[in-house]
Amino acid sequence: MGMRAYRVTADPPDHATAIGYLGYDDGVSRWAWFDLWLVEDHRDRTVHAVAMGRLTDADAQIKELNAAWSEALEAGAHDYDVPAEDPVGGMRNDPRESRSDPICEIEVHADQSRDGYIEAVEHMQRHMRDGDIYVANMSMRFFVRSPRSPIDVFRRLYADSPSPYAAYLDFGGNEDNGDNSGDDRGTGCLRTDRLGTAAMDSGDPETKARRVIVSSSPERFFSIWDGTVTTEPIKGTRPRGKNPAEDAALRADLHASDKERSELLMVTDLERNDMNRICEPGSVTVPEFEVIRMFPHVFHTVSVVEGRLRPSMAVSEALRLMSPGGSITGTPKRRATEIIAECERSPRGVYTGSLGYVGTDPDEWLRGGAAGQLAGDGSDDCAGHGSGRETDIRPSHTVMHSVMHPITRSDSAEARPVCDLSIIIRAAVCEPGTVKESGDFGRSGRFDYMVGAGGGVTLDSDPAAEYDEAVHKARAVLDALGAAAVADTLGTDADSTTVSGAGDQ
C-alpha cells in the first residue's frame, strides 16, 4: 500500500472549502477551511490526497503527508482491515455484534415528561386556533451519560441507520488546543496550522469545551451547485414495517394522510418564500412534491424546491437568509420560533441547526463579521437564533466523515458558490457537562450527550401521537448510545423524566 503523486488535469475549486456547522439558538457557528483533503472513493477503494496550496504551500503539505503516511505504514497501519461493505471503515462486522460495553449504569434524562409534551403540543394548537401560526415543530431533549465514545456511537448509528447526510464532526476544544482566549481572539486574523487548516468560530470563546457532532440526518437543508439552489424539506413520518406487506401498508397510510400532506404543503410554501430571497425572480419551482422516501427505520414525505442563485449572492448571506430551516420551525417562521421557545424546556443548541460544507473564500466570511451574522444578529432574518457574540479565529483539529457530494469545479469559467448543508437531526451532540456540570470528555469513562427529537404539529395533530413520534425518532440514536432500553422506561410513568440502568450490550 502506498501513495502516488500526480497532478490533476482539471483545476481545483476556485475557493477554499470550509466544513462546519451553525447552531439553532446557541449563537455558535464553527467553520474550518481546509487546504489539504483526503478523499475516499468508496467504489474504487482508493484514497486521494488533494493539496489546494492556498493557505499553505502545496508541495510542503504533500511531503509532510507522505512522511506521516509512511510512518503509519511502518507502525502497522496496513494491517487495519477495512471491508468493502463498510463505508465508514474500521469494523468488519456489525459493531453491535462485534463489541460489547462494560456493565455500567447509563443515565438518561428527558426534559419533558409525556404529559408535559402533550400539554406543550396543545399550547401550540391554541395558538393555531387563534391564527398566530399554521404549523410548528415541537421537540424534546434526552440527556445521556454513556460509556460509548463519539466515534463508536457514529459507527453504530451509521451501521444501523445509514443516511444521505451522515456526519462525524469533531473540532476539538480547550482540552485539545489549550486556552484559546489569547490576544488574537476576535482580531479578524485567520491563522492556520501547518497542514493548512484554518478555523473561525463565533460564540463565547471562554466556554468552548470540546464538542463532537454525530449525525445520521436524512434531510438536506439546502445546496448550491452550479448556480442551482435546492432545498428538500421533510414532513410526514411512518415507521418501517417488519415485512414487505407491512411496509406497503404503512407507506400507503402516509400517502393518504391529509394531516401530513397539509403540513408538507405549508412548509414547502415557506421554503419557496425563503428561496425567493436568495434566488433570481421567477426561477423558484417545486419539481417534486410529496415524494415518499424509504430509510432503514422510517418513511418520510419530501418536497424538492429549486431556484437559480442570484449572481451577487454569497454563500454566507444565503445561509443567513435561509436559517433556521422551515421544516424545523414553522410558518410564519418568526412567530413559530417564538412559540417554540415558549413550549420547549431546553435550548436546542446544535440540534436542528445546519451542518456541511461551503466552497467560499475565508476572506468573504471575515469581512463584515460574517460569523457573527450567521450566529444571529437579532433581525427578522435570524429570528430563531441567539445573539451573535465575539468572533474567535483559531487553528482547529477536525475530523469529518460525510457522504455529501464532493466538491468539483463547474465547467463555467466563473467561480460560483457551492455548498451542501443538512439539518442536524437524528443526532447526538457530545459535550462535557451536558448531563452534569462536572462532566469531562471521557476521562471518567463516561461521555455526555444531548439527543433532540420531535416533529411537526398542526391543528389536526394528536398530541399523544406526537410524543410517541418524537420518542420513535430518537430511538436509533439512543440505541447507538446504549441507552434505548433504559430510555424506554421513561414512558412507563407520565411524570418520570430521569432513569438509570444497565447499558445495552
C-alpha positions in Angstrom: 0.0 0.0 0.0 1.4 3.4 -0.9 0.8 6.9 -2.3 1.4 8.0 -5.8 1.8 11.7 -6.7 0.3 13.2 -9.9 -1.2 16.4 -11.0 -4.9 16.6 -11.7 -5.9 17.6 -15.2 -8.7 19.9 -14.1 -8.3 23.0 -12.0 -9.2 22.7 -8.3 -12.1 24.7 -6.9 -11.6 28.5 -7.1 -12.2 28.9 -3.3 -11.0 27.1 -0.3 -13.7 24.8 1.2 -15.0 25.1 4.8 -16.6 22.4 6.8 -18.6 23.3 9.9 -22.0 23.9 11.5 -24.4 26.7 12.6 -26.3 26.1 15.8 -30.0 26.8 16.1 -30.2 29.0 19.1 -26.9 29.0 21.0 -25.1 31.7 19.0 -22.3 29.3 17.9 -21.0 28.9 14.4 -17.8 26.9 13.8 -16.2 26.6 10.4 -12.8 25.3 9.4 -11.1 25.8 6.0 -9.0 23.0 4.6 -6.2 23.2 2.2 -5.5 19.5 2.3 -8.1 16.9 1.7 -8.2 13.1 1.9 -11.0 12.0 -0.4 -12.1 8.3 -0.2 -13.6 6.8 -3.4 -15.8 4.0 -2.0 -16.3 2.4 -5.4 -12.7 2.1 -6.3 -11.5 1.7 -2.7 -8.8 4.4 -3.2 -7.9 7.4 -1.2 -6.8 10.6 -2.9 -4.8 13.5 -1.3 -5.7 16.9 -2.7 -3.5 19.9 -1.8 -5.0 23.2 -2.6 -2.0 25.4 -1.9 -4.0 28.4 -1.0 -3.4 28.6 2.8 0.0 26.9 2.9 2.5 25.5 0.4 1.0 22.5 -1.5 4.3 20.7 -2.1 5.2 21.0 1.6 1.7 19.6 2.5 2.2 16.6 0.3 5.7 16.0 1.5 4.6 16.1 5.2 1.6 13.9 4.4 3.8 11.3 2.7 6.1 11.2 5.7 3.1 10.7 8.0 1.7 8.0 5.7 5.0 6.1 5.6 5.3 6.3 9.3 1.8 4.9 9.8 2.5 2.0 7.4 5.8 1.2 9.3 3.8 1.2 12.5 1.5 -1.5 11.1 -1.4 0.6 9.8 -1.5 -1.7 6.7 -2.9 -4.4 9.0 -6.0 -2.3 9.6 -8.8 -4.2 7.8 -11.4 -2.0 6.0 -14.0 -4.2 4.4 -15.6 -3.1 1.2 -19.1 -3.3 2.6 -18.3 -0.8 5.4 -18.3 2.7 4.0 -17.2 4.2 7.3 -14.3 1.8 7.9 -12.8 0.2 11.0 -15.2 -2.7 11.6 -15.8 -5.8 9.6 -18.9 -6.9 11.4 -21.9 -5.1 12.7 -20.4 -3.1 15.6 -23.4 -4.0 17.7 -22.3 -7.7 17.4 -18.6 -7.3 17.4 -18.3 -5.1 20.5 -19.8 -5.0 24.0 -19.7 -2.4 26.7 -18.6 -3.0 30.2 -21.5 -3.4 32.6 -22.3 0.0 33.9 -25.0 2.4 34.7 -26.3 4.7 31.9 -28.2 7.8 32.9 -31.0 9.2 30.8 -32.8 12.4 31.5 -35.7 13.7 29.4 -36.5 17.4 29.6 -40.2 16.7 29.0 -42.5 14.1 30.6 -45.1 12.5 28.4 -47.8 14.7 30.0 -45.6 17.8 29.7 -45.0 17.2 26.0 -48.8 16.7 25.3 -49.5 20.0 27.1 -46.9 21.8 25.0 -48.5 20.5 21.8 -51.9 21.6 23.0 -50.5 25.0 23.7 -49.2 25.2 20.1 -52.6 24.2 18.9 -54.3 27.0 20.8 -52.0 29.4 19.0 -53.1 27.8 15.7 -56.8 28.3 16.6 -56.0 32.0 17.4 -54.4 32.4 13.9 -50.9 33.0 15.2 -49.3 30.1 13.4 -50.3 27.4 11.0 -47.7 24.7 11.6 -44.8 24.4 14.1 -42.1 22.0 15.1 -42.2 20.7 18.7 -39.2 18.8 20.1 -37.7 17.5 23.3 -34.2 16.7 24.6 -32.7 13.5 26.0 -29.5 13.9 28.1 -27.5 10.7 28.2 -24.3 9.8 30.1 -22.8 6.8 28.2 -19.5 4.8 28.2 -19.5 4.9 24.4 -17.2 7.3 22.7 -18.4 9.6 19.9 -16.7 7.6 17.1 -18.1 4.3 18.5 -21.6 5.9 18.6 -21.2 7.1 15.0 -20.1 3.7 13.7 -23.1 2.0 15.4 -25.5 4.7 14.3 -24.3 4.5 10.7 -24.4 0.7 10.6 -28.0 0.7 11.9 -29.3 3.9 10.2 -27.3 4.9 7.2 -28.5 8.1 5.7 -27.6 10.5 2.9 -26.1 13.2 5.3 -24.4 11.1 7.9 -21.6 13.1 9.5 -19.0 12.9 12.3 -17.6 16.4 13.1 -15.0 17.0 15.8 -13.5 20.4 16.2 -11.5 19.6 19.3 -11.7 22.2 22.0 -10.0 23.6 25.1 -8.9 20.1 26.1 -7.0 19.6 22.8 -5.9 23.1 21.8 -5.3 24.8 25.1 -6.7 28.1 26.1 -7.9 29.9 23.1 -8.7 33.2 24.7 -5.5 35.0 24.0 -4.7 38.2 22.3 -5.6 37.0 18.8 -9.2 36.5 19.7 -11.6 38.5 17.5 -8.9 40.4 15.7 -10.0 39.3 12.2 -6.7 37.4 11.7 -7.1 34.0 10.1 -4.4 31.6 11.5 -3.6 28.2 10.0 -1.9 25.1 11.3 1.0 23.5 9.5 -1.2 21.3 7.3 -3.3 24.2 6.1 -6.4 24.1 8.3 -7.9 27.5 9.3 -10.8 27.8 11.6 -13.3 30.6 12.6 -15.7 30.4 15.5 -18.5 32.6 16.7 -19.9 32.3 20.2 -18.3 32.8 23.6 -14.5 31.9 23.4 -14.3 31.4 27.1 -16.8 28.5 27.1 -15.6 26.5 24.1 -15.3 23.0 25.5 -14.8 20.1 23.1 -17.9 19.4 21.1 -18.5 16.4 18.8 -21.5 16.1 16.5 -22.6 12.6 15.4 -25.4 12.8 12.9 -27.4 10.4 10.6 -29.6 13.1 9.2 -31.9 12.3 6.3 -32.7 15.9 5.4 -30.9 18.3 3.2 -31.3 21.9 4.4 -30.1 23.4 1.1 -27.4 23.0 -1.5 -25.9 25.3 -4.2 -24.5 23.5 -7.2 -23.6 25.1 -10.5 -25.8 28.1 -9.7 -28.9 25.9 -8.7 -30.2 26.1 -5.1 -32.1 23.1 -3.8 -33.8 22.6 -0.6 -35.6 19.3 0.4 -37.9 19.7 3.4 -39.1 16.6 5.2 -42.6 16.4 6.7 -44.5 13.2 7.4 -43.1 10.1 9.1 -44.2 6.4 9.4 -42.1 3.6 10.9 -40.9 0.8 8.7 -42.8 -2.5 8.8 -41.5 -5.9 9.8 -42.1 -7.3 6.3 -42.9 -6.0 2.8 -46.6 -6.2 3.4 -46.4 -4.0 6.5 -44.1 -1.7 4.6 -46.6 -1.3 1.8 -49.5 -0.6 4.3 -47.5 2.0 6.2 -46.4 3.7 3.1 -50.0 3.9 1.8 -51.1 5.2 5.1 -48.5 8.0 5.0 -49.5 8.9 1.4 -53.2 9.1 2.3 -52.7 11.3 5.4 -54.4 14.7 5.0 -52.6 15.9 8.1 -49.1 15.0 6.7 -50.0 16.5 3.3 -51.2 19.7 4.8 -48.1 20.0 7.0 -45.8 19.4 4.0 -47.7 21.9 1.8 -47.3 24.7 4.3 -43.6 24.0 4.9 -43.0 23.8 1.1 -44.6 27.1 0.7 -42.5 28.6 3.4 -39.3 27.3 1.8 -40.4 28.8 -1.6 -40.7 32.2 0.1 -37.2 31.8 1.7 -35.8 30.7 -1.6 -37.2 33.8 -3.3 -34.9 35.9 -1.1 -31.8 34.3 -2.5 -32.8 33.3 -6.0 -33.4 35.1 -9.2 -37.0 36.3 -9.6 -39.3 33.8 -11.2 -36.8 30.9 -11.0 -38.1 29.1 -7.9 -40.1 25.9 -8.7 -41.3 22.8 -7.0 -40.2 19.9 -9.3 -41.2 17.3 -6.7 -43.9 17.3 -4.1 -44.9 14.6 -1.5 -42.3 12.1 -2.6 -42.1 9.2 -0.2 -38.5 8.2 0.6 -37.6 5.0 2.4 -35.0 4.9 5.2 -33.9 1.9 7.4 -36.4 2.7 10.1 -38.9 5.2 8.7 -40.7 6.5 5.7 -40.6 10.3 5.1 -42.5 12.5 2.7 -40.3 15.1 1.0 -40.6 18.1 -1.3 -37.9 19.4 -3.6 -37.7 23.2 -4.2 -35.2 24.6 -6.7 -34.2 28.0 -8.0 -31.3 29.9 -9.6 -29.0 31.7 -7.2 -28.8 35.4 -7.6 -25.4 36.3 -9.2 -24.4 38.6 -6.4 -25.5 36.2 -3.5 -22.6 34.9 -1.3 -22.9 31.6 0.5 -22.7 33.2 3.9 -25.6 35.6 3.0 -27.7 32.8 1.6 -27.2 30.8 4.8 -28.1 33.8 6.9 -31.3 34.4 5.0 -32.4 30.7 4.9 -31.7 29.9 8.5 -33.2 28.4 10.5 -34.8 25.8 8.3 -38.6 25.9 7.7 -39.2 22.2 8.4 -37.8 22.6 12.0 -39.5 25.9 12.8 -42.9 26.6 11.3 -45.0 29.2 9.5 -44.9 32.1 9.8 -41.3 31.4 10.8 -40.7 34.3 13.2 -43.8 33.7 15.3 -43.3 29.9 15.2 -39.8 30.3 16.7 -41.2 32.4 19.5 -43.9 29.9 20.3 -41.3 27.0 20.1 -39.3 28.9 22.7 -42.4 29.1 25.0 -43.1 25.4 24.7 -39.7 23.6 24.8 -38.0 23.2 28.1 -34.3 23.3 26.9 -32.4 25.3 24.3 -31.9 23.3 21.1 -28.2 24.3 20.8 -26.8 22.4 17.8 -29.9 20.3 17.3 -31.9 21.5 14.2 -29.0 23.7 13.2 -27.2 23.1 9.9 -24.0 21.2 9.1 -22.0 20.6 5.9 -19.5 22.3 3.6 -19.3 25.6 1.8 -16.9 26.4 -1.0 -16.1 30.0 -0.4 -13.1 32.4 0.3 -12.4 32.7 4.0 -11.9 36.5 3.5 -15.6 36.7 2.5 -16.6 35.4 5.9 -14.1 37.6 7.7 -15.2 40.8 6.1 -18.1 42.4 8.0 -18.1 39.8 10.8 -19.9 37.2 8.8 -19.6 34.6 11.5 -21.3 36.8 14.0 -24.1 37.5 11.4 -24.6 33.7 11.0 -24.9 33.2 14.7 -27.8 35.6 14.8 -28.0 39.3 14.6 -31.4 39.9 16.1 -33.0 40.7 12.8 -36.2 39.1 11.4 -34.0 37.0 9.1 -32.5 35.1 12.1 -35.5 35.0 14.4 -34.7 31.5 15.7 -31.1 32.2 16.6 -29.3 33.7 19.6 -27.4 36.9 19.6 -24.0 36.9 17.8 -21.0 37.4 20.0 -17.3 37.9 19.6 -15.7 36.1 16.8 -12.8 33.8 17.6 -10.5 32.6 14.9 -8.1 29.8 15.8 -6.5 26.6 14.5 -8.7 23.6 14.6 -8.2 19.8 14.5 -11.2 18.5 12.7 -12.3 15.0 11.6 -15.3 14.6 9.5 -16.9 11.7 7.6 -19.7 12.6 5.3 -21.4 11.1 2.3 -22.3 14.5 0.9 -21.5 15.2 -2.7 -17.8 16.0 -3.3 -16.6 19.5 -4.4 -15.7 19.8 -8.0 -15.4 22.8 -10.3 -18.2 23.8 -12.7 -17.5 23.9 -16.4 -18.2 27.6 -16.2 -15.2 29.8 -16.2 -16.8 32.0 -13.5 -16.3 30.8 -9.9 -19.7 30.1 -8.4 -20.6 29.5 -4.7 -21.1 25.8 -3.8 -22.4 24.3 -0.6 -24.3 21.3 0.8 -25.9 21.5 4.2 -28.0 19.2 6.2 -30.5 19.8 9.0 -28.9 18.4 12.3 -31.5 15.8 13.3 -31.1 12.1 14.2 -28.0 13.4 16.0 -26.1 13.1 19.3 -24.0 16.1 20.4 -21.2 15.1 22.8 -20.1 17.9 25.1 -18.7 17.9 28.6 -21.2 19.0 31.2 -24.3 18.2 29.1 -25.6 15.8 31.8 -23.7 17.0 34.9 -21.7 20.2 35.4 -18.7 18.2 36.4 -18.7 16.2 33.2 -15.5 15.7 31.3 -14.7 14.4 27.8 -14.4 10.7 28.6 -11.7 10.9 31.2 -14.0 9.3 33.8 -15.1 6.6 31.3 -18.3 8.4 30.5 -19.4 10.8 27.8 -22.2 13.3 28.0 -24.6 13.5 25.1 -27.7 15.6 24.1 -30.2 14.0 21.7 -33.1 16.0 20.3 -36.2 14.6 18.6 -39.6 16.0 17.7 -42.0 16.5 14.8 -44.4 18.9 13.1 -47.6 20.0 14.8 -50.8 21.1 13.1 -54.3 21.7 14.3 -55.2 18.1 13.4 -52.3 16.6 15.4 -53.0 14.0 18.1 -50.8 15.3 21.0 -50.1 11.8 22.4 -49.2 10.6 18.9 -46.7 13.5 18.6 -45.0 12.4 21.8 -44.8 8.8 20.5 -43.3 10.0 17.2 -40.6 12.1 18.9 -39.6 9.1 21.1 -39.5 6.8 18.0 -37.3 9.2 16.1 -34.9 9.3 19.0 -34.7 5.6 19.4 -32.0 4.9 16.7 -29.6 7.4 18.3 -30.4 6.3 21.8 -29.7 2.7 20.7 -26.3 3.7 19.4 -25.6 5.3 22.8 -26.6 2.0 24.5 -29.5 3.8 26.2 -32.6 2.7 24.3 -33.7 0.1 26.8 -33.2 2.5 29.7 -35.0 5.3 27.9 -38.0 3.0 27.2 -38.8 3.1 30.9 -39.4 6.9 30.7 -42.8 6.3 29.1 -44.0 3.9 31.9 -44.7 6.9 34.2 -46.2 10.0 32.7 -44.2 12.2 35.1 -40.9 10.4 35.0 -38.0 12.2 33.3 -34.9 10.6 34.8 -33.9 7.0 34.8 -30.7 4.9 35.0 -29.9 1.3 34.4 -27.5 -1.2 32.8 -26.4 -0.2 29.3 -27.5 -2.2 26.3 -24.9 -4.8 25.3 
